[in-house]
Amino acid sequence: MKKFGILALTIGMLTVSNVYAAEIVSEVGDETSGQATGGMTGMMAGSVGGPIGAVVGAGLGAVFGGSGQKALGGSDRAYIVRTDSGELKTYRSPNYVFAPGDKVVIHGNRPRPLGWTPETAESFPYNG
């Protein structure tokens, strides 16, 4: 009986990472890479003023890095997805382009086309 419990727990944990029947609601811009680059640059420049300067510089750099990326039109793709439980979440998708209403599978932290699995990934060409 103990082995059956361990097997059930293992199978349950493996199936938690995938959410089925998710649907794309809309596409939004994502400035995460600009914020990271600006934050790192601001931290390095602000470190001249010591530890407090590094923290302040990182915060200001992240704000200006994200807004600069948005102003230059270099935003990445992200999608608002309605999961099967009705919850709205935002996921980045650098490799696939979706339209509102498309059905997707959430694998890890990325939306994939419906029917995508790690075994069939080769049959779904990237269109990013």
C-alpha positions as a Markdown table, in Angstrom:
| # | Residue | x | y | z |
|---|---|---|---|---|
| 1 | Met | 0.0 | 0.0 | 0.0 |
| 2 | Lys | 2.9 | 2.3 | 0.7 |
| 3 | Lys | 4.2 | 1.9 | -2.8 |
| 4 | Phe | 0.8 | 2.8 | -4.3 |
| 5 | Gly | 0.8 | 6.1 | -2.3 |
| 6 | Ile | 4.2 | 7.0 | -3.5 |
| 7 | Leu | 3.2 | 6.2 | -7.1 |
| 8 | Ala | 0.0 | 8.2 | -6.9 |
| 9 | Leu | 1.9 | 11.2 | -5.4 |
| 10 | Thr | 4.6 | 11.0 | -8.2 |
| 11 | Ile | 2.0 | 10.9 | -11.0 |
| 12 | Gly | 0.1 | 13.8 | -9.3 |
| 13 | Met | 3.2 | 16.0 | -9.1 |
| 14 | Leu | 4.1 | 15.3 | -12.7 |
| 15 | Thr | 0.7 | 16.3 | -14.0 |
| 16 | Val | 0.5 | 19.6 | -12.0 |
| 17 | Ser | 2.9 | 21.5 | -14.3 |
| 18 | Asn | 0.6 | 21.3 | -17.3 |
| 19 | Val | -2.7 | 23.3 | -17.6 |
| 20 | Tyr | -5.0 | 22.1 | -20.3 |
| 21 | Ala | -7.6 | 24.0 | -22.3 |
| 22 | Ala | -6.1 | 27.4 | -21.8 |
| 23 | Glu | -7.2 | 30.2 | -24.2 |
| 24 | Ile | -5.4 | 33.3 | -25.4 |
| 25 | Val | -7.3 | 36.4 | -24.4 |
| 26 | Ser | -5.0 | 39.1 | -25.7 |
| 27 | Glu | -1.5 | 40.1 | -26.6 |
| 28 | Val | 0.4 | 42.6 | -24.5 |
| 29 | Gly | 3.9 | 44.1 | -24.6 |
| 30 | Asp | 6.6 | 42.9 | -22.3 |
| 31 | Glu | 9.6 | 45.1 | -21.3 |
| 32 | Thr | 11.3 | 42.6 | -18.9 |
| 33 | Ser | 14.6 | 42.5 | -20.9 |
| 34 | Gly | 14.8 | 46.3 | -21.0 |
| 35 | Gln | 14.2 | 46.5 | -17.3 |
| 36 | Ala | 16.9 | 43.9 | -16.6 |
| 37 | Thr | 19.5 | 45.6 | -18.8 |
| 38 | Gly | 18.6 | 49.1 | -17.4 |
| 39 | Gly | 18.7 | 47.8 | -13.8 |
| 40 | Met | 22.1 | 46.2 | -14.2 |
| 41 | Thr | 23.5 | 49.3 | -15.9 |
| 42 | Gly | 22.0 | 51.6 | -13.3 |
| 43 | Met | 23.5 | 49.4 | -10.5 |
| 44 | Met | 27.0 | 49.6 | -12.0 |
| 45 | Ala | 26.8 | 53.3 | -12.5 |
| 46 | Gly | 25.3 | 53.9 | -9.1 |
| 47 | Ser | 27.9 | 51.8 | -7.3 |
| 48 | Val | 30.2 | 54.8 | -7.5 |
| 49 | Gly | 28.1 | 56.2 | -4.7 |
| 50 | Gly | 28.4 | 53.1 | -2.6 |
| 51 | Pro | 25.9 | 50.4 | -1.7 |
| 52 | Ile | 23.0 | 52.9 | -1.4 |
| 53 | Gly | 23.9 | 54.4 | -4.8 |
| 54 | Ala | 23.9 | 50.9 | -6.3 |
| 55 | Val | 20.4 | 50.2 | -5.0 |
| 56 | Val | 19.0 | 53.6 | -6.2 |
| 57 | Gly | 20.8 | 53.3 | -9.5 |
| 58 | Ala | 19.3 | 49.8 | -10.1 |
| 59 | Gly | 15.8 | 51.0 | -9.4 |
| 60 | Leu | 16.0 | 54.0 | -11.6 |
| 61 | Gly | 17.8 | 52.0 | -14.3 |
| 62 | Ala | 15.0 | 49.4 | -14.3 |
| 63 | Val | 12.3 | 52.0 | -14.7 |
| 64 | Phe | 14.1 | 53.9 | -17.5 |
| 65 | Gly | 15.2 | 50.7 | -19.2 |
| 66 | Gly | 11.6 | 49.4 | -19.4 |
| 67 | Ser | 10.2 | 52.7 | -20.6 |
| 68 | Gly | 13.0 | 53.1 | -23.1 |
| 69 | Gln | 12.4 | 49.7 | -24.6 |
| 70 | Lys | 8.7 | 50.5 | -24.9 |
| 71 | Ala | 9.4 | 53.9 | -26.5 |
| 72 | Leu | 11.7 | 52.4 | -29.1 |
| 73 | Gly | 9.1 | 49.8 | -30.0 |
| 74 | Gly | 11.3 | 46.9 | -28.9 |
| 75 | Ser | 8.7 | 45.3 | -26.6 |
| 76 | Asp | 8.6 | 41.5 | -26.5 |
| 77 | Arg | 5.4 | 39.4 | -26.9 |
| 78 | Ala | 3.4 | 38.3 | -23.9 |
| 79 | Tyr | -0.1 | 36.9 | -23.8 |
| 80 | Ile | -2.9 | 37.1 | -21.3 |
| 81 | Val | -4.2 | 33.6 | -21.0 |
| 82 | Arg | -7.4 | 32.3 | -19.4 |
| 83 | Thr | -6.6 | 28.9 | -17.8 |
| 84 | Asp | -9.1 | 26.1 | -17.4 |
| 85 | Ser | -9.9 | 27.3 | -13.9 |
| 86 | Gly | -10.9 | 30.7 | -15.3 |
| 87 | Glu | -7.9 | 32.5 | -13.9 |
| 88 | Leu | -6.1 | 35.2 | -16.1 |
| 89 | Lys | -2.3 | 35.0 | -16.2 |
| 90 | Thr | 0.3 | 36.6 | -18.3 |
| 91 | Tyr | 2.9 | 34.4 | -20.1 |
| 92 | Arg | 5.8 | 35.4 | -22.3 |
| 93 | Ser | 6.1 | 33.7 | -25.7 |
| 94 | Pro | 9.3 | 34.3 | -27.6 |
| 95 | Asn | 8.9 | 31.4 | -30.0 |
| 96 | Tyr | 5.2 | 31.2 | -30.9 |
| 97 | Val | 2.7 | 33.8 | -32.2 |
| 98 | Phe | -0.9 | 33.4 | -31.2 |
| 99 | Ala | -4.2 | 35.2 | -32.0 |
| 100 | Pro | -6.9 | 35.9 | -29.4 |
| 101 | Gly | -9.1 | 32.8 | -29.0 |
| 102 | Asp | -6.3 | 30.3 | -29.8 |
| 103 | Lys | -6.3 | 27.2 | -27.6 |
| 104 | Val | -2.9 | 26.6 | -26.0 |
| 105 | Val | -1.2 | 24.3 | -23.5 |
| 106 | Ile | 0.9 | 25.9 | -20.7 |
| 107 | His | 4.1 | 24.0 | -20.3 |
| 108 | Gly | 6.3 | 25.3 | -17.6 |
| 109 | Asn | 5.9 | 29.1 | -17.9 |
| 110 | Arg | 5.3 | 29.3 | -21.7 |
| 111 | Pro | 2.2 | 28.9 | -23.8 |
| 112 | Arg | 2.5 | 26.2 | -26.6 |
| 113 | Pro | 0.1 | 25.3 | -29.4 |
| 114 | Leu | -2.6 | 22.9 | -28.5 |
| 115 | Gly | -1.4 | 19.4 | -28.9 |
| 116 | Trp | 2.3 | 20.3 | -28.1 |
| 117 | Thr | 4.2 | 17.9 | -25.9 |
| 118 | Pro | 8.0 | 17.6 | -25.4 |
| 119 | Glu | 7.8 | 14.5 | -27.6 |
| 120 | Thr | 6.0 | 16.2 | -30.5 |
| 121 | Ala | 7.8 | 19.5 | -30.3 |
| 122 | Glu | 9.7 | 19.0 | -33.6 |
| 123 | Ser | 6.4 | 18.9 | -35.5 |
| 124 | Phe | 5.4 | 22.5 | -34.3 |
| 125 | Pro | 7.7 | 25.0 | -36.1 |
| 126 | Tyr | 8.7 | 28.2 | -34.3 |
| 127 | Asn | 7.0 | 31.2 | -35.8 |
| 128 | Gly | 8.5 | 33.8 | -33.6 |
